[in-house]
């Protein structure tokens, strides 16, 4: 079994409902969710003229290969209503694999650890809540260390829902 950390994000429609749908789909289609971070409201990253996001990190334990996890995630995004128009554009749901155990995967359509996670406050805040001592296998630093070195100044606030 492999511990997998996944980031959920939504900035259109009923954002909270879309996060809940994603958690339910992951639990049904991949593996039970073992832990969930708090939900954070964050400014849009990349395209700053977009609505704010709700973000959450979830942890699960699965025996599925990373490729199968990705394929199931892409199917979930479509089932929930995601449409891909513009890179970093608004979306009802975005589901990203952050870590798949300690594996390093570098394929054209699957890169793990997520290649931008160390640059994004909206990822490191909820991930740091769940696993501050999780070690990034490429950067040789903990999530807590990555957070302390972060240069991203976007506002990320924990919601108490």
C-alpha positions as CSV (number, residue, x, y, z in Angstrom):
1,X,0.0,0.0,0.0
2,X,1.2,3.5,-0.8
3,X,0.3,6.8,0.9
4,X,-0.9,9.3,-1.6
5,X,-1.5,13.0,-1.1
6,X,-3.9,14.8,-3.4
7,X,-4.8,18.4,-3.7
8,X,-8.4,19.4,-4.5
9,X,-9.4,22.9,-5.7
10,X,-12.5,24.6,-7.0
11,X,-13.3,28.2,-7.9
12,X,-16.6,28.1,-9.7
13,X,-20.1,27.4,-8.5
14,X,-20.7,25.8,-5.1
15,X,-17.0,25.3,-4.4
16,X,-17.5,23.5,-1.1
17,X,-19.9,21.0,-2.7
18,X,-17.4,20.3,-5.5
19,X,-14.7,19.5,-2.9
20,X,-17.1,17.2,-1.1
21,X,-18.0,15.4,-4.4
22,X,-14.3,14.9,-5.1
23,X,-13.6,13.4,-1.7
24,X,-16.6,11.1,-2.1
25,X,-15.4,10.0,-5.6
26,X,-11.8,9.4,-4.4
27,X,-13.1,7.3,-1.5
28,X,-15.3,5.2,-3.8
29,X,-13.2,4.9,-6.9
30,X,-9.6,4.8,-5.6
31,X,-9.3,4.2,-1.8
32,X,-10.8,5.4,1.4
33,X,-9.6,8.8,2.4
34,X,-7.6,8.5,5.6
35,X,-7.1,12.2,6.4
36,X,-8.4,15.6,5.2
37,X,-6.9,19.0,5.8
38,X,-8.9,22.0,6.7
39,X,-10.4,23.9,3.7
40,X,-8.5,27.0,2.7
41,X,-9.6,29.9,0.6
42,X,-6.9,31.1,-1.7
43,X,-6.3,33.7,-4.3
44,X,-6.0,32.4,-7.8
45,X,-2.4,31.4,-8.7
46,X,-1.1,31.9,-12.3
47,X,-4.2,33.8,-13.5
48,X,-4.8,36.4,-10.8
49,X,-8.0,37.7,-12.4
50,X,-9.9,34.5,-11.6
51,X,-12.3,33.9,-8.6
52,X,-10.8,32.7,-5.3
53,X,-10.3,29.0,-4.8
54,X,-11.2,26.6,-2.1
55,X,-8.4,24.1,-1.6
56,X,-8.0,21.0,0.5
57,X,-5.4,18.2,0.7
58,X,-6.5,14.6,1.3
59,X,-4.5,11.5,2.1
60,X,-5.3,8.0,1.1
61,X,-3.7,4.6,1.0
62,X,-3.9,2.6,-2.1
63,X,-2.5,-0.4,-3.9
64,X,-3.3,1.1,-7.3
65,X,-0.4,2.1,-9.5
66,X,0.1,5.9,-9.9
67,X,-1.0,5.7,-13.6
68,X,-4.3,4.1,-12.5
69,X,-4.8,6.8,-9.8
70,X,-4.3,9.5,-12.5
71,X,-6.7,7.9,-14.9
72,X,-9.4,7.6,-12.2
73,X,-8.8,11.2,-11.2
74,X,-9.2,12.5,-14.7
75,X,-12.5,10.5,-15.0
76,X,-13.7,12.0,-11.7
77,X,-13.0,15.5,-12.8
78,X,-15.1,14.9,-15.9
79,X,-17.9,13.3,-13.9
80,X,-18.0,16.3,-11.5
81,X,-18.1,18.7,-14.5
82,X,-14.6,19.9,-15.2
83,X,-14.0,21.4,-18.6
84,X,-10.5,22.2,-19.8
85,X,-10.3,25.4,-21.7
86,X,-7.4,27.5,-20.5
87,X,-4.3,26.6,-18.5
88,X,-4.8,27.8,-15.0
89,X,-8.3,28.9,-15.9
90,X,-11.3,28.7,-13.6
91,X,-12.7,25.2,-12.9
92,X,-15.4,23.5,-10.9
93,X,-12.8,20.9,-9.7
94,X,-9.1,20.3,-10.0
95,X,-7.5,17.2,-8.6
96,X,-3.7,16.9,-8.5
97,X,-1.5,14.1,-7.2
98,X,1.1,15.7,-5.0
99,X,3.0,12.7,-3.7
100,X,2.7,9.0,-4.5
101,X,4.6,7.5,-1.6
102,X,8.3,8.4,-2.1
103,X,8.2,7.6,-5.8
104,X,9.6,9.9,-8.4
105,X,7.8,9.7,-11.7
106,X,8.7,11.8,-14.7
107,X,6.5,11.0,-17.7
108,X,5.0,13.4,-20.2
109,X,1.5,13.4,-18.6
110,X,2.4,12.3,-15.1
111,X,5.0,14.0,-12.9
112,X,5.3,13.1,-9.2
113,X,6.0,14.8,-6.9
114,X,3.9,17.6,-8.4
115,X,6.5,19.8,-10.1
116,X,5.1,23.1,-8.7
117,X,4.0,22.2,-5.1
118,X,7.1,23.8,-3.5
119,X,6.2,27.1,-5.1
120,X,2.5,27.3,-4.1
121,X,1.3,28.5,-0.7
122,X,-2.2,27.1,-1.5
123,X,-0.7,23.6,-1.7
124,X,1.9,23.8,1.1
125,X,-0.5,25.3,3.8
126,X,-3.0,22.3,3.7
127,X,-0.3,19.8,3.0
128,X,1.7,21.2,5.9
129,X,-1.3,20.8,8.2
130,X,-1.4,17.1,7.5
131,X,2.2,16.2,7.0
132,X,4.7,18.9,8.1
133,X,7.5,16.4,8.3
134,X,6.8,14.7,5.0
135,X,10.0,14.7,3.0
136,X,10.2,15.8,-0.6
137,X,12.3,13.2,-2.3
138,X,13.7,15.5,-5.0
139,X,14.3,18.6,-3.0
140,X,15.5,16.8,0.1
141,X,13.4,19.1,2.4
142,X,10.4,18.6,4.6
143,X,7.1,20.4,3.8
144,X,7.7,22.6,6.8
145,X,11.1,23.6,5.4
146,X,9.5,24.3,2.0
147,X,6.9,26.5,3.6
148,X,9.5,28.5,5.5
149,X,11.4,29.2,2.2
150,X,8.2,30.0,0.2
151,X,8.2,33.2,-1.8
152,X,4.5,33.0,-2.9
153,X,2.7,35.9,-1.2
154,X,-0.8,35.1,-2.3
155,X,-3.4,35.2,0.5
156,X,-4.3,31.7,1.8
157,X,-6.7,31.6,4.8
158,X,-8.0,28.6,6.7
159,X,-11.8,28.4,6.8
160,X,-13.6,26.9,9.7
161,X,-16.5,25.1,8.0
